[in-house]
Amino acid sequence: MDKPMNEREDCITMITDSGESVDFYVLEETRIHGKDYLLVTDAPEDEDGECYILKDVSGENDSEALFEFVEDDRELDGVMGIFEELLKDADVELEK
């Protein structure tokens, strides 16, 4: 699933393989070893939802940001730990 960045910075729209648009709301972002990561949720603010970690896989020549879901367990655990630290004072509960 390739995901172009939406014009609203707090929301990104991802396009599924079947062409369906799905909105995700950005909770936090970080950069690790030159890669940008987003912690997103599928629910608007003040609603419960699932969280996902996306990695920016855009190339230099891409006109829009492209994101993919982080699926590697080791990478996911490392990035999740950083997001947990960043959000320790926020009202956000993260579970793997």
PEJO-V342353 format. One record per residue. N is the residue number from 1. SS is DSSP state (H for helix, E for strand, L for the rest). OMEGA is omega in radians with two decimals (none if undefined). D_LAST is the distance of its C-alpha to the last C-alpha in whole Angstrom. Layout:
N,SS,OMEGA,D_LAST
N,SS,OMEGA,D_LAST
This chain:
1,L,3.05,21
2,L,-3.02,23
3,L,3.02,22
4,E,3.11,25
5,L,3.10,25
6,L,-3.14,26
7,L,3.08,29
8,L,-3.06,27
9,L,-3.10,25
10,L,-3.11,23
11,E,3.02,22
12,E,3.10,22
13,E,3.12,23
14,E,3.11,21
15,E,3.14,24
16,L,3.10,23
17,L,3.14,25
18,L,3.09,27
19,L,3.14,28
20,L,3.08,26
21,E,3.11,25
22,E,3.13,21
23,E,3.02,21
24,E,-3.09,18
25,E,-3.05,18
26,E,3.10,17
27,E,-3.08,16
28,E,3.06,16
29,E,3.13,17
30,E,3.09,18
31,E,3.14,20
32,E,3.12,19
33,L,3.07,22
34,L,3.11,24
35,E,3.10,21
36,E,3.12,20
37,E,3.07,16
38,E,2.94,15
39,E,-3.06,12
40,E,3.05,13
41,E,3.13,13
42,L,-3.11,15
43,L,3.07,17
44,L,-3.14,20
45,L,3.12,20
46,L,3.04,20
47,L,3.08,19
48,L,3.11,15
49,L,3.08,13
50,L,3.07,10
51,E,3.11,9
52,E,3.04,9
53,E,3.13,11
54,E,3.08,14
55,E,3.09,17
56,E,-3.14,20
57,L,-3.13,22
58,L,3.00,25
59,L,3.14,29
60,L,-3.03,32
61,L,3.12,34
62,L,-3.13,31
63,L,3.10,32
64,L,3.07,29
65,L,3.09,25
66,E,-3.11,23
67,E,3.01,20
68,E,3.09,17
69,E,3.04,14
70,L,-3.10,12
71,L,3.12,11
72,L,-3.04,12
73,H,-3.12,10
74,H,3.11,12
75,H,-3.14,12
76,H,3.14,9
77,H,-3.14,8
78,H,-3.12,12
79,H,3.12,11
80,H,3.11,8
81,H,3.12,10
82,H,3.11,13
83,H,3.09,12
84,H,3.11,11
85,H,-3.14,15
86,H,-3.05,16
87,L,-3.05,15
88,L,3.12,16
89,L,-3.14,19
90,L,3.13,18
91,L,-3.12,17
92,L,3.12,13
93,L,-3.12,10
94,L,3.06,7
95,L,3.08,4
96,L,none,0
